Amino acid sequence: MKAEEYPFVQELITDKTGQVLKVVLEFEEYQRLLEAIEDEGLYRAMQAVTSETPLKRNEALAELEQP
């Protein structure tokens, strides 16, 4: 395995058998990956509720205040 074969990867840290143990990324690339994961999670959450009826603002606030 070579780091050049993977996007964002600066370095692969392997054990004696060549199994990848760690991946070194630039911090900015790491942040971009986190944002992409968060965006995907938001998209999936939005898709899960497409059939639900939206709440009015006061109803939503009341829902948030419930234990």
PyMOL commands that set and color helices and strands:
alter all, ss='L'
color gray80, all
select helices_A, chain A and resi 3-5+27-48+57-65
alter helices_A, ss='H'
color red, helices_A
select strands_A, chain A and resi 9-14+20-25
alter strands_A, ss='S'
color yellow, strands_A
deselect
rebuild
show_as cartoon
